[in-house]
Amino acid sequence: MSTHAPAGTDDNFHIFDTTLRDGAQREGINLTVADKLTIARHLDEFGVGFIEGGWPGANPRDTEFFDRACEEIDFRNAQLVAFGSTRKAGVRASEDAQLKALVDSGAPVVTLVAKSHDRHVELALRTTLEENLEMVRDSVAYLREQGRRVFVDCEHFFDGYLANARYAKQVVSAAHEAGADVVVLCDTNGGMLPAQVQAVVRTVLADTGARLGIHAQDDTGCAVANTLAAVDAGATHVQCTANGYGERVGNANLFPVTAALQLKYGKQVLPEGALEEMTRISHAIAEVVNLVPSTHEPYVGTSAFAHKAGLHASAIKVDPDLYQHIEPERVGNTMRMLVSDMAGRASVELKGKELGYDLEGDRDLVGRIVARVKEQELKGFTYEAADASFELLLRDEVDGRVRRFFRLESWRTIVEQRPDGDQANEATVKLWAKGERIIATGEGNGPVNALDRAMRSGLERLHPELARLSLVDYKVRILEGGHGTDSTTRVLVSMSDGRSEWSTVGVADNIIAASWQALDDAYTYGLLRAGVEPHE
């Protein structure tokens, strides 16, 4: 395991990630050791300076993680950090089992959590304020003697400062004077606001002379703002988690914090070229923790640079910077044009360009596409979530006719409820393809699955490319304007060929008909992607 300073950065400013420790406390996240190793590699690739791996000695999983990380990962940018607490009251640091486990972890850096709120010292630790200061001093000094770099997290610091500022600052001074490289002020309950954070950090920095860091929870929705406010006040160490994962509502999000520091503050906090990998790294970590990436995350969300209003599109056509605060490519993202009933000519022209069609010189064609989109969305279609269906619509208007690989004669589904409680679902489709009339049946877990299987079984002989396609998502929404089971239904389908995904939409007065429309578009688009020429 490498223990050198982070590449592309120096020790003047720290990006410290605690996804594997604090982030793993989010409800719904359960990381295996293999998961933690994978995330650690992603974070090291992104270029953070420190990766807090967990609490060795406190549980077998974290102990195993440190053993394997030291052996299996050659950290290029990050240093591995072990987390633990100060010694117990009345025990010498050299005899404290938890401190020994931190040393045995092999991590070159240790973060100690210390109580800085007087009530927590007296009620939670059940010791005196002076003994708590000795616990901080002894623990830091012992770890320094063992050759470890030490950071101290002052738990509940801001709440403690409001209750007893003098004592909170004494804890900071005790850690600093004992040799802690950084003393981190923690908004553990997440209740602070940026102006409060900035004022406290500025005062503590002036009164103690310690190097300060910030750890902000997001309970007021201000974790990123509070982190940057602390930087404005002089903090040079920021603790974050990937995608803001963490206990309750989460922690300061690593990605908007690092993007702001590098793009807005002009600090080179990541290795050269790492920021362009941010969107990919964010989504890769989301896959490991098995949480769907938020589409509306700053910088890295799929909607972060998506434009829907026609007014915006007209401006972006002239200069994308008019409605974007940065070029999306700088964080590895892309600009997207959403086509909807709000679309004007500029939206359609830009979306066409995105899909490879130059529509700018044909006002009549653009006008027809705009009119058709608005007409379809009035019926309940939505193209901002179904790019593939929009591209088929656009191709039809450009070609002046509908060209497909197959033509529907009819479909039929049967759902049979049996006395034993089981249910049978069967579908029959009648299609025309390559001059042949095809009749095919299929059985499935439900009528839509049966319809999909019937469609595949009938067409795969003529179009073997369909065997590579798979249905990866299926959504149903009942639209306004009807009553209960009598309402209009919209179906969104996502299909994949193993390399990429696309989405299609269908709208009808029943779920089966809407599903057929979406499946029809999905398979048609898949064959076009495979390079097959339409013949119907």
C-alpha positions as CSV (number, residue, x, y, z in Angstrom):
1,M,0.0,0.0,0.0
2,S,1.3,3.4,-1.0
3,T,1.4,6.1,1.7
4,H,2.7,9.0,-0.4
5,A,0.9,12.4,-0.6
6,P,-2.0,12.6,-3.1
7,A,-1.0,13.2,-6.7
8,G,-2.1,16.4,-8.2
9,T,-2.6,18.0,-4.8
10,D,-0.5,19.0,-1.8
11,D,-1.0,19.0,1.9
12,N,-2.3,22.6,2.0
13,F,-5.8,21.5,1.4
14,H,-7.4,18.1,2.2
15,I,-10.3,16.3,0.4
16,F,-11.3,13.7,3.0
17,D,-13.9,11.1,2.1
18,T,-15.8,9.1,4.7
19,T,-18.2,7.2,2.5
20,L,-17.0,3.8,3.8
21,R,-17.6,4.9,7.4
22,D,-20.1,7.7,7.8
23,G,-21.7,7.2,4.4
24,A,-22.3,3.5,5.1
25,Q,-24.6,4.5,8.0
26,R,-27.3,5.5,5.5
27,E,-30.5,3.5,5.8
28,G,-30.6,0.9,3.0
29,I,-26.8,0.7,2.5
30,N,-25.2,-2.5,3.5
31,L,-21.6,-2.8,2.2
32,T,-19.7,-6.0,2.0
33,V,-15.9,-6.0,2.3
34,A,-15.7,-6.4,-1.5
35,D,-18.1,-3.4,-1.9
36,K,-15.8,-1.3,0.3
37,L,-12.7,-2.3,-1.6
38,T,-14.4,-1.4,-4.9
39,I,-15.6,2.0,-3.6
40,A,-12.1,2.7,-2.2
41,R,-10.6,2.1,-5.7
42,H,-13.1,4.5,-7.3
43,L,-12.4,7.2,-4.7
44,D,-8.6,6.8,-5.1
45,E,-9.1,7.0,-8.9
46,F,-11.1,10.2,-8.4
47,G,-8.2,11.6,-6.5
48,V,-9.4,12.3,-2.9
49,G,-6.5,12.7,-0.5
50,F,-7.9,10.6,2.3
51,I,-10.3,7.6,2.5
52,E,-11.7,6.8,5.9
53,G,-12.3,3.0,5.7
54,G,-14.1,2.3,8.9
55,W,-13.5,1.4,12.6
56,P,-11.0,-1.5,12.8
57,G,-11.4,-3.5,15.9
58,A,-15.0,-2.4,16.4
59,N,-16.4,-5.0,14.0
60,P,-14.8,-7.9,12.0
61,R,-15.9,-6.5,8.6
62,D,-13.9,-3.3,9.0
63,T,-10.9,-5.2,10.4
64,E,-10.9,-7.4,7.3
65,F,-11.3,-4.4,5.1
66,F,-8.1,-2.8,6.4
67,D,-6.2,-6.1,6.2
68,R,-7.2,-6.6,2.5
69,A,-6.9,-2.9,1.5
70,C,-3.3,-2.8,2.7
71,E,-2.5,-5.9,0.7
72,E,-4.7,-5.5,-2.4
73,I,-4.9,-1.8,-3.2
74,D,-1.9,0.2,-4.4
75,F,-3.3,3.7,-3.6
76,R,-2.1,6.2,-6.2
77,N,-3.7,9.3,-4.8
78,A,-5.3,8.6,-1.4
79,Q,-4.0,7.6,2.0
80,L,-6.1,5.1,4.0
81,V,-7.6,6.4,7.3
82,A,-8.7,4.3,10.3
83,F,-11.4,5.7,12.5
84,G,-11.7,5.3,16.3
85,S,-12.3,7.0,19.6
86,T,-10.1,8.5,22.2
87,R,-9.0,6.2,25.1
88,K,-11.5,5.2,27.7
89,A,-11.6,7.2,30.9
90,G,-9.2,5.9,33.5
91,V,-7.2,3.8,31.1
92,R,-3.7,4.6,29.8
93,A,-3.6,5.2,26.0
94,S,-0.9,2.6,25.6
95,E,-3.2,0.0,27.2
96,D,-6.4,0.9,25.4
97,A,-7.5,-2.0,23.1
98,Q,-9.2,0.3,20.6
99,L,-6.2,2.5,20.1
100,K,-4.0,-0.6,19.7
101,A,-6.5,-1.9,17.0
102,L,-6.1,1.4,15.1
103,V,-2.3,1.0,15.1
104,D,-2.6,-2.6,14.0
105,S,-4.8,-1.7,11.1
106,G,-1.8,-0.5,9.1
107,A,-3.4,2.7,8.1
108,P,-0.9,5.6,8.1
109,V,-3.6,8.1,9.3
110,V,-6.0,7.9,12.2
111,T,-9.1,9.9,12.9
112,L,-10.1,10.1,16.5
113,V,-13.6,11.1,17.5
114,A,-13.6,13.3,20.7
115,K,-16.4,14.8,22.7
116,S,-16.4,18.6,22.6
117,H,-19.9,19.3,24.0
118,D,-19.7,19.5,27.8
119,R,-23.1,17.8,28.3
120,H,-22.0,14.8,26.2
121,V,-18.8,14.5,28.2
122,E,-20.8,14.4,31.5
123,L,-23.8,12.4,30.3
124,A,-22.5,10.1,27.6
125,L,-18.9,9.5,28.7
126,R,-19.8,9.9,32.4
127,T,-16.5,11.6,33.2
128,T,-15.2,15.0,34.1
129,L,-14.4,17.8,31.6
130,E,-10.8,17.7,32.6
131,E,-10.5,14.0,32.2
132,N,-12.0,14.3,28.7
133,L,-9.2,16.8,27.8
134,E,-6.6,14.3,29.1
135,M,-8.2,11.5,27.0
136,V,-7.7,13.7,23.9
137,R,-4.1,14.6,24.8
138,D,-3.0,11.1,25.7
139,S,-4.7,9.4,22.7
140,V,-3.2,11.9,20.2
141,A,0.3,11.7,21.7
142,Y,0.3,7.9,21.8
143,L,-0.7,7.6,18.1
144,R,1.9,10.1,17.2
145,E,4.5,8.1,19.1
146,Q,3.4,5.1,17.0
147,G,4.2,7.0,13.8
148,R,0.6,7.8,12.8
149,R,-0.7,11.0,11.5
150,V,-3.7,12.1,13.6
151,F,-6.9,14.0,12.8
152,V,-9.4,14.7,15.6
153,D,-13.1,14.9,14.9
154,C,-14.7,17.2,17.6
155,E,-18.2,15.6,17.7
156,H,-21.2,17.9,18.3
157,F,-18.7,20.8,18.1
158,F,-21.1,23.6,17.0
159,D,-23.9,22.6,19.4
160,G,-21.2,22.4,22.1
161,Y,-19.8,25.8,21.2
162,L,-23.2,27.4,21.5
163,A,-23.6,25.8,25.0
164,N,-20.1,26.3,26.3
165,A,-17.7,28.0,23.8
166,R,-14.8,28.1,26.3
167,Y,-14.8,24.3,26.8
168,A,-15.3,23.5,23.1
169,K,-12.3,25.6,22.2
170,Q,-10.3,23.9,25.0
171,V,-10.9,20.5,23.3
172,V,-9.6,21.9,20.0
173,S,-6.5,23.3,21.7
174,A,-5.9,20.0,23.6
175,A,-5.9,18.1,20.3
176,H,-3.8,20.7,18.5
177,E,-1.1,21.0,21.2
178,A,-0.8,17.2,21.5
179,G,0.1,17.0,17.9
180,A,-3.1,16.5,15.9
181,D,-2.5,17.7,12.3
182,V,-6.1,18.8,11.8
183,V,-9.0,19.4,14.3
184,V,-12.3,18.9,12.5
185,L,-15.4,20.8,13.7
186,C,-18.4,18.5,13.3
187,D,-22.0,19.7,12.9
188,T,-23.1,16.2,14.0
189,N,-26.8,17.1,14.3
190,G,-26.8,19.0,11.0
191,G,-28.6,22.0,12.5
192,M,-26.3,24.8,11.6
193,L,-26.6,27.4,8.8
194,P,-23.8,28.9,6.7
195,A,-23.5,32.2,8.5
196,Q,-23.2,30.5,11.9
197,V,-20.6,28.0,10.6
198,Q,-18.5,30.8,9.1
199,A,-18.6,32.9,12.3
200,V,-17.7,30.0,14.6
201,V,-14.9,28.7,12.4
202,R,-13.3,32.1,12.0
203,T,-13.4,32.7,15.8
204,V,-12.0,29.2,16.7
205,L,-9.2,29.6,14.1
206,A,-8.2,32.9,15.6
207,D,-8.4,31.8,19.2
208,T,-6.7,28.4,18.9
209,G,-4.3,28.6,16.0
210,A,-5.2,25.0,15.1
211,R,-5.6,23.8,11.5
212,L,-9.3,23.3,11.2
213,G,-11.5,21.0,9.1
214,I,-15.3,20.8,8.7
215,H,-17.7,17.8,8.8
216,A,-21.3,18.8,8.0
217,Q,-24.4,16.7,8.2
218,D,-27.3,17.7,5.8
219,D,-30.3,17.9,8.2
220,T,-31.0,21.5,7.2
221,G,-30.1,20.9,3.5
222,C,-27.1,23.1,4.0
223,A,-24.2,20.6,4.3
224,V,-22.5,21.7,1.1
225,A,-23.1,25.4,1.8
226,N,-21.9,24.9,5.4
227,T,-18.7,23.2,4.1
228,L,-17.9,26.0,1.7
229,A,-18.7,28.6,4.4
230,A,-16.1,26.9,6.6
231,V,-13.6,27.1,3.8
232,D,-14.4,30.8,3.4
233,A,-13.6,31.2,7.1
234,G,-10.2,29.4,6.9
235,A,-10.9,25.6,7.1
236,T,-8.4,23.7,4.9
237,H,-9.8,20.2,5.4
238,V,-13.3,19.1,4.2
239,Q,-15.0,15.8,5.0
240,C,-17.6,14.5,2.6
241,T,-19.3,11.4,1.3
242,A,-19.9,10.2,-2.3
243,N,-23.4,11.3,-3.4
244,G,-24.0,12.7,0.1
245,Y,-24.7,9.3,1.6
246,G,-24.9,9.2,5.4
247,E,-27.0,8.8,8.5
248,R,-30.5,10.4,8.5
249,V,-30.5,12.7,5.4
250,G,-26.8,12.4,4.7
251,N,-23.5,14.3,4.7
252,A,-21.9,17.0,2.6
253,N,-21.8,15.6,-0.9
254,L,-18.2,15.0,-2.2
255,F,-19.0,15.9,-5.8
256,P,-20.5,19.4,-5.6
257,V,-18.0,20.3,-2.9
258,T,-15.0,19.3,-5.0
259,A,-16.5,20.8,-8.1
260,A,-17.1,24.1,-6.3
261,L,-13.6,24.2,-4.8
262,Q,-12.0,23.5,-8.2
263,L,-14.2,25.4,-10.6
264,K,-15.5,28.2,-8.4
265,Y,-12.7,28.7,-5.9
266,G,-9.9,27.9,-8.3
267,K,-8.3,25.4,-5.9
268,Q,-6.5,22.4,-7.6
269,V,-7.8,19.8,-5.1
270,L,-7.8,16.9,-7.5
271,P,-5.2,15.4,-9.9
272,E,-5.2,16.8,-13.4
273,G,-8.1,15.4,-15.5
274,A,-9.9,13.8,-12.5
275,L,-12.8,16.2,-12.4
276,E,-13.9,15.1,-15.9
277,E,-14.4,11.6,-14.4
278,M,-16.8,12.9,-11.7
279,T,-20.1,11.9,-13.2
280,R,-18.8,8.4,-14.0
281,I,-17.4,7.9,-10.5
282,S,-20.6,9.1,-8.9
283,H,-22.7,6.7,-10.9
284,A,-20.3,3.8,-10.4
285,I,-20.4,4.2,-6.6
286,A,-24.2,4.4,-6.8
287,E,-24.2,1.0,-8.6
288,V,-22.0,-0.6,-5.9
289,V,-24.3,0.6,-3.0
290,N,-27.3,-0.4,-5.2
291,L,-29.1,2.9,-5.1
292,V,-30.5,4.6,-8.2
293,P,-28.5,7.8,-8.9
294,S,-30.5,10.9,-8.4
295,T,-31.3,12.5,-11.7
296,H,-31.3,15.9,-10.2
297,E,-27.9,15.9,-8.4
298,P,-25.9,19.0,-9.0
299,Y,-23.1,18.5,-11.6
300,V,-23.5,14.7,-12.0
301,G,-27.3,14.2,-12.4
302,T,-28.7,13.3,-15.8
303,S,-30.9,16.4,-15.5
304,A,-28.1,18.7,-14.3
305,F,-27.7,20.2,-17.8
306,A,-31.1,19.2,-19.3
307,H,-33.2,22.0,-20.9
308,K,-36.9,21.9,-21.5
309,A,-38.3,25.4,-21.9
310,G,-38.4,26.7,-25.4
311,L,-37.1,30.1,-24.2
312,H,-34.0,28.4,-22.8
313,A,-33.4,26.4,-25.9
314,S,-33.5,29.6,-28.1
315,A,-30.8,31.1,-25.9
316,I,-28.7,27.9,-25.7
317,K,-28.8,27.7,-29.5
318,V,-27.0,31.1,-29.6
319,D,-24.6,30.4,-26.6
320,P,-25.0,27.4,-24.2
321,D,-23.4,29.4,-21.4
322,L,-26.5,31.6,-21.2
323,Y,-28.4,28.9,-19.3
324,Q,-25.5,26.8,-17.9
325,H,-23.1,27.8,-15.1
326,I,-20.3,25.6,-16.5
327,E,-19.6,23.4,-19.5
328,P,-21.0,20.0,-18.5
329,E,-18.0,18.2,-20.1
330,R,-15.8,19.7,-17.3
331,V,-17.4,17.3,-14.9
332,G,-18.0,14.4,-17.3
333,N,-21.6,15.2,-18.0
334,T,-23.5,16.2,-21.1
335,M,-26.1,18.8,-22.1
336,R,-29.5,17.3,-23.0
337,M,-32.4,18.9,-24.8
338,L,-35.8,17.7,-23.6
339,V,-38.6,17.7,-26.1
340,S,-42.1,18.3,-24.7
341,D,-45.2,20.4,-25.3
342,M,-43.1,23.4,-24.1
343,A,-40.8,22.9,-27.0
344,G,-40.2,25.5,-29.6
345,R,-38.3,25.4,-32.9
346,A,-35.0,25.8,-31.2
347,S,-35.6,22.9,-28.8
348,V,-36.4,20.6,-31.7
349,E,-33.4,21.8,-33.8
350,L,-31.0,21.3,-30.9
351,K,-32.5,17.9,-30.1
352,G,-32.3,16.9,-33.7
353,K,-28.6,17.9,-33.8
354,E,-28.0,15.9,-30.6
355,L,-29.5,12.8,-32.4
356,G,-27.5,13.5,-35.6
357,Y,-30.1,15.3,-37.7
358,D,-29.5,18.8,-39.2
359,L,-33.0,20.4,-39.1
360,E,-31.9,24.1,-39.0
361,G,-32.6,24.9,-42.7
362,D,-36.1,23.4,-43.0
363,R,-38.6,25.6,-41.2
364,D,-41.6,23.6,-42.5
365,L,-40.2,20.3,-41.2
366,V,-39.4,21.7,-37.8
367,G,-42.8,23.2,-37.6
368,R,-44.4,19.9,-38.3
369,I,-42.3,18.1,-35.7
370,V,-43.2,20.8,-33.1
371,A,-46.9,20.5,-33.9
372,R,-46.8,16.7,-33.7
373,V,-45.0,16.7,-30.4
374,K,-47.6,19.1,-28.9
375,E,-50.4,17.1,-30.3
376,Q,-49.0,13.8,-28.9
377,E,-48.3,15.2,-25.5
378,L,-51.8,16.5,-25.3
379,K,-52.9,12.9,-25.5
380,G,-50.5,11.9,-22.7
381,F,-47.2,11.1,-24.4
382,T,-44.0,12.4,-22.9
383,Y,-40.9,12.6,-25.0
384,E,-38.5,14.1,-22.4
385,A,-38.4,10.6,-20.8
386,A,-38.5,8.7,-24.1
387,D,-35.8,9.9,-26.4
388,A,-36.1,6.8,-28.6
389,S,-39.8,7.3,-29.3
390,F,-39.0,11.0,-30.2
391,E,-36.3,9.9,-32.6
392,L,-38.7,7.5,-34.4
393,L,-41.2,10.4,-34.6
394,L,-38.5,12.6,-36.0
395,R,-37.4,10.0,-38.5
396,D,-40.9,9.6,-39.8
397,E,-41.3,13.3,-40.4
398,V,-37.8,13.6,-42.0
399,D,-38.5,10.6,-44.3
400,G,-42.1,11.7,-45.0
401,R,-43.4,8.2,-44.2
402,V,-43.5,5.6,-41.5
403,R,-40.9,2.9,-42.0
404,R,-40.9,-0.1,-39.7
405,F,-39.6,-3.7,-39.5
406,F,-43.0,-5.2,-38.8
407,R,-46.6,-4.3,-39.0
408,L,-49.3,-5.3,-36.5
409,E,-52.4,-7.2,-37.6
410,S,-53.7,-7.9,-34.1
411,W,-52.8,-8.9,-30.6
412,R,-54.8,-10.7,-27.9
413,T,-54.1,-11.5,-24.3
414,I,-55.8,-14.0,-22.0
415,V,-55.6,-14.0,-18.2
416,E,-57.0,-17.1,-16.5
417,Q,-57.6,-17.2,-12.8
418,R,-57.5,-20.8,-11.6
419,P,-59.3,-22.3,-8.6
420,D,-56.0,-23.1,-6.8
421,G,-55.1,-19.4,-6.9
422,D,-52.5,-19.7,-9.7
423,Q,-52.9,-17.5,-12.8
424,A,-52.1,-18.2,-16.4
425,N,-51.2,-15.4,-18.8
426,E,-51.1,-16.0,-22.6
427,A,-50.8,-13.7,-25.6
428,T,-51.2,-14.2,-29.3
429,V,-49.8,-11.7,-31.9
430,K,-50.4,-11.6,-35.6
431,L,-47.7,-9.6,-37.5
432,W,-46.4,-9.0,-41.0
433,A,-42.6,-8.9,-41.5
434,K,-40.6,-9.3,-44.7
435,G,-43.7,-10.2,-46.6
436,E,-44.6,-13.0,-44.2
437,R,-47.7,-13.3,-42.0
438,I,-46.6,-14.4,-38.5
439,I,-48.8,-15.8,-35.8
440,A,-47.0,-16.4,-32.5
441,T,-48.0,-17.1,-28.9
442,G,-46.3,-16.6,-25.6
443,E,-46.8,-17.2,-21.9
444,G,-45.5,-15.0,-19.1
445,N,-45.7,-13.8,-15.6
446,G,-48.3,-11.3,-16.6
447,P,-50.2,-10.3,-19.8
448,V,-47.5,-7.7,-20.8
449,N,-44.7,-10.2,-20.3
450,A,-46.6,-12.8,-22.3
451,L,-47.2,-10.2,-25.1
452,D,-43.4,-9.4,-25.1
453,R,-42.5,-13.1,-25.4
454,A,-45.0,-13.7,-28.2
455,M,-43.6,-10.7,-30.1
456,R,-40.0,-12.0,-29.7
457,S,-40.9,-15.6,-30.6
458,G,-42.5,-14.4,-33.8
459,L,-39.8,-12.0,-34.9
460,E,-36.5,-13.5,-33.8
461,R,-36.3,-15.9,-36.8
462,L,-36.4,-13.0,-39.2
463,H,-34.5,-10.6,-37.0
464,P,-32.0,-12.5,-34.8
465,E,-30.7,-9.1,-33.5
466,L,-33.7,-9.1,-31.1
467,A,-32.1,-11.9,-29.1
468,R,-29.5,-9.4,-27.8
469,L,-32.2,-7.0,-26.5
470,S,-33.6,-7.1,-23.0
471,L,-36.3,-5.2,-21.1
472,V,-34.6,-3.5,-18.1
473,D,-37.4,-1.2,-16.8
474,Y,-41.2,-0.9,-17.1
475,K,-43.2,1.9,-15.6
476,V,-47.0,2.5,-15.6
477,R,-48.7,5.8,-14.8
478,I,-52.4,6.5,-14.7
479,L,-53.0,10.0,-16.2
480,E,-55.3,12.7,-15.0
481,G,-58.6,13.1,-16.9
482,G,-60.2,9.8,-16.1
483,H,-61.7,8.0,-13.2
484,G,-60.0,4.9,-11.6
485,T,-59.9,2.0,-14.0
486,D,-61.4,4.1,-16.8
487,S,-58.4,6.4,-16.9
488,T,-55.8,6.8,-19.7
489,T,-52.6,4.8,-19.1
490,R,-49.0,5.8,-20.0
491,V,-46.3,3.2,-20.2
492,L,-42.6,3.8,-20.3
493,V,-40.2,1.0,-21.3
494,S,-36.4,0.9,-21.1
495,M,-34.6,-1.5,-23.3
496,S,-30.9,-2.4,-23.5
497,D,-28.6,-4.1,-26.0
498,G,-25.9,-4.7,-23.4
499,R,-24.0,-1.5,-24.3
500,S,-26.6,1.2,-23.8
501,E,-30.2,1.8,-22.9
502,W,-33.1,3.7,-24.5
503,S,-36.7,4.5,-23.5
504,T,-40.0,4.5,-25.3
505,V,-43.5,5.5,-24.5
506,G,-47.0,4.3,-25.2
507,V,-50.4,5.8,-24.3
508,A,-53.8,4.2,-24.5
509,D,-57.0,3.6,-22.6
510,N,-55.7,0.3,-21.3
511,I,-52.3,-0.9,-20.0
512,I,-51.9,-3.7,-22.6
513,A,-52.4,-1.4,-25.6
514,A,-50.1,1.2,-24.1
515,S,-47.5,-1.5,-23.4
516,W,-47.7,-2.7,-27.0
517,Q,-47.0,0.8,-28.4
518,A,-44.0,1.2,-26.1
519,L,-42.6,-2.3,-26.9
520,D,-43.2,-1.7,-30.7
521,D,-41.0,1.5,-30.5
522,A,-38.4,-0.2,-28.3
523,Y,-37.8,-3.1,-30.6
524,T,-37.9,-0.9,-33.7
525,Y,-35.3,1.4,-32.2
526,G,-33.2,-1.5,-31.2
527,L,-33.1,-2.9,-34.7
528,L,-32.2,0.5,-36.1
529,R,-29.3,0.7,-33.6
530,A,-28.2,-2.7,-34.8
531,G,-27.9,-1.3,-38.4
532,V,-30.9,-3.2,-39.8
533,E,-32.7,-1.4,-42.7
534,P,-36.5,-1.0,-42.3
535,H,-38.6,-2.8,-44.9
536,E,-42.3,-2.4,-44.0
